[in-house]
Every structure is written in C-alpha cells, then in structure tokens.
Amino acid sequence: MSVFVVINPKAGGGRVKKRWPRLAKRLAEHIGPFASAETAAPGHASILTREAIRTGADLVISVGGDGTLNEVVNGFCDADGKMSTHVSLAVVSLGTGSDFVRSLSTGMDSIDRIVSGATRRIDLGRVIYFDDDGNQKSRLFANIGSFGVSGQIDRIVNTTHSRFLPRKARFLAATIGALAAFRSQRIGMMVDDDPAVTAPIVLVAVANGRYFGGGMQIAPDAEFDDGLFDIVTLQHTSKLALLRNLLLVYSGGHRDHPAISIRRGRRIRVEPLDGQSEPVLLDLDGEAPGRLPATYEILPQALALRC
Ligand SMILES: Nc1ncnc2c1ncn2[C@@H]1O[C@H](COP(=O)(O)OP(=O)(O)OP(=O)(O)O)[C@@H](O)[C@H]1O
C-alpha cells in the first residue's frame, strides 16, 4: 500500500508540531514507511494530495484541522472535477476545532482508526458559489457548508488569533459578537424540486456531519452516509432570543426551537434577494470562501474513509 501524509504545520496553534512526530513514529511502526510533505501555504494541501494520487497513492492521511481536511478532500478531485474513488482518506485531527472527527464519533484514537483498516464510504457535498472577486468557484466539503452569520463568524475567528483563548471559546465569543450586530438577510431557497421559499434568515447549515463552530451540534441527526443533507434553517428572531438560546446548540437542544426548521434534501439552490447591501457570506468547513448565490449538491458515498 502506498501512503502519503499531508501535514499542515500551522494547524492547531502548534499542536501539529508538538504531537505529530510521536504519532508519526507510531504510524510507521504499524504500517511501515510512508511518504509525507508539509504544506507551505493555504491551498497547498489540495495540490499535494492531487499529485500524490496522480503518482499512485492508495491512502492519503490529512494531519491538521478541518481546513486542512477540506483542502485534502478537494485534492481527491482532478482538474475536470472527477473524483478518485479508488483512494482512501484518513484523518489525524490535530486542529483547534476538529468538528469533522467529532461528527464521526468513532471513539477511537486516530492512529488506531488508520491501522484498523476499516473503511466506510461517506457522502461529500459540492458547492458552486462566487468568491469575493465575483468569480464562480466549485468546492467539495466533507462536513458542513453554511451561510449567513456563520460566514461572518469565520472571518472574525480566522483573523483574530488569540494565543490565550482556545478555538471553541474564540468561536463562542465571535458568535456572540456577530449575532449582536447581525441583521437578518432575505434569501430565496429551493430544495430539490420543491417550490422556492423566501425567508429572512440568520443562518442556514447544509450539513453532512453534525458539528461546526468548535463543538456546536447544529445538525444533531445528520448522517455521513445517507445520501442526504440535513438543512437547518435559523429564521429571523429577536437578538435577545438568539443570545438566550445560543448555548442550546452545543447539545443539539435548539432542534425544537420555533425559529429552527430542519429538513432533508439532495440539492439546494439559494440566492440573496435583491436590495441587500451586505453579501450573504459562506462558511465551508470553518473557512470563508465567498458568498451567495450558491448551489449545493450531495455526492452520495463519494469518499472512502478509514475510520
Ligand atoms: N504553511 C502554512 N502557512 C500558513 N497557513 C497554512 C499553511 N498550510 C496550511 N495553511 C492554512 O492553515 C489554515 C488552518 O488550518 P486548519 O483549519 O487545518 O487548522 P485549525 O484552524 O487549527 O483547525 P480547525 O479548522 O479544526 O479549527 C487553513 O486555512 C490552511 O489553508
């Protein structure tokens, strides 16, 4: 078996540098020698992955956080958008949020997951959207894509690097700040072939996994392999209600709140409604790649995951 490991040395606020050498030794003891490379910049993990697959890797291991994983997953797709379905992915999660692995909830240590050899096929999401320069882009995601206040929160979290607050606390602080300043945004949304609905929203999560935001269980019933997104909509409600109920989202207890609706679907088309001065910003596995309009599509069982 040919194994290639993609390592983001910046992930986890130094955790990768501290913990990976010991984990690498353990991995080598179990699976033998493997090739590896460190990422040199944002986006590099996709390039490394694509090249490793082109030159014969059977298993690619992502070492880093959710952002690194997202880039590695995108590297499974060639320039023509074709997925490499014969290659497996494994995750050594050393990020600060690690929401993908939390959603997997295997209860196993990452190296044990890899050496166990068990593989599960999971769905991926693909989103077509516009970047901040107005160029149309396409990107895969393994965990959760969302838009609304979450896009603003990502931009706050990813630009304020406090060495003193863990990501979960930074996310909570950014969420409180962003919610306090946020004004609902009107969107038009069409799920599968249903008639389009328009609504003022605070947030919509298009979920393959369950957790985002460093431990917020936004889609408590989502399954990685059911061929469906769980689409969680938080409609306009008062700021006081938002802030008062915010902590419910960590346990999934927001599910029954009257401002929340959850449904399932395979394809979502969504656009901002005219007359809005502020763009509706996207969040994709914790990164902020652009804005609406966007189309989300599920790719059933597209990825073989060691878990
Ligand atoms: N050499 C590098 N220098 C700077 N940034 C990099 C480098 N390599 C990768 N990156 C970027 O680092 C960012 C953060 O990585 P990642 O999300 O994996 O870690 P994290 O934020 O600690 O974890 P999580 O998303 O789970 O909280 C990603 O956007 C990635 O593009």
PDBQT file of the ligand as one rigid body, heavy atoms in Angstrom, charges set to zero:
ROOT
HETATM    1  N1  LIG A 401       2.255  26.692   5.741  1.00  0.00    +0.000 N 
HETATM    2  C1  LIG A 401       1.111  27.344   6.007  1.00  0.00    +0.000 A 
HETATM    3  N2  LIG A 401       1.157  28.622   6.453  1.00  0.00    +0.000 NA
HETATM    4  C2  LIG A 401       0.019  29.281   6.769  1.00  0.00    +0.000 A 
HETATM    5  N3  LIG A 401      -1.222  28.743   6.657  1.00  0.00    +0.000 NA
HETATM    6  C3  LIG A 401      -1.311  27.484   6.203  1.00  0.00    +0.000 A 
HETATM    7  C4  LIG A 401      -0.165  26.708   5.864  1.00  0.00    +0.000 A 
HETATM    8  N4  LIG A 401      -0.571  25.484   5.464  1.00  0.00    +0.000 NA
HETATM    9  C5  LIG A 401      -1.929  25.492   5.540  1.00  0.00    +0.000 A 
HETATM   10  N5  LIG A 401      -2.380  26.674   5.985  1.00  0.00    +0.000 N 
HETATM   11  C6  LIG A 401      -3.757  27.099   6.272  1.00  0.00    +0.000 C 
HETATM   12  O1  LIG A 401      -3.970  26.921   7.667  1.00  0.00    +0.000 OA
HETATM   13  C7  LIG A 401      -5.372  27.088   7.881  1.00  0.00    +0.000 C 
HETATM   14  C8  LIG A 401      -5.808  26.443   9.161  1.00  0.00    +0.000 C 
HETATM   15  O2  LIG A 401      -5.698  25.051   9.068  1.00  0.00    +0.000 OA
HETATM   16  P1  LIG A 401      -6.711  24.083   9.825  1.00  0.00    +0.000 P 
HETATM   17  O3  LIG A 401      -8.115  24.551   9.662  1.00  0.00    +0.000 OA
HETATM   18  O4  LIG A 401      -6.389  22.718   9.391  1.00  0.00    +0.000 OA
HETATM   19  O5  LIG A 401      -6.261  24.256  11.332  1.00  0.00    +0.000 OA
HETATM   20  P2  LIG A 401      -7.081  24.823  12.558  1.00  0.00    +0.000 P 
HETATM   21  O6  LIG A 401      -7.746  26.104  12.182  1.00  0.00    +0.000 OA
HETATM   22  O7  LIG A 401      -6.161  24.833  13.726  1.00  0.00    +0.000 OA
HETATM   23  O8  LIG A 401      -8.122  23.668  12.795  1.00  0.00    +0.000 OA
HETATM   24  P3  LIG A 401      -9.757  23.643  12.831  1.00  0.00    +0.000 P 
HETATM   25  O9  LIG A 401     -10.216  24.170  11.489  1.00  0.00    +0.000 OA
HETATM   26  O10 LIG A 401     -10.100  22.202  13.041  1.00  0.00    +0.000 OA
HETATM   27  O11 LIG A 401     -10.120  24.509  13.968  1.00  0.00    +0.000 OA
HETATM   28  C9  LIG A 401      -6.035  26.558   6.626  1.00  0.00    +0.000 C 
HETATM   29  O12 LIG A 401      -6.835  27.586   6.084  1.00  0.00    +0.000 OA
HETATM   30  C10 LIG A 401      -4.863  26.269   5.672  1.00  0.00    +0.000 C 
HETATM   31  O13 LIG A 401      -5.130  26.699   4.362  1.00  0.00    +0.000 OA
ENDROOT
TORSDOF 0
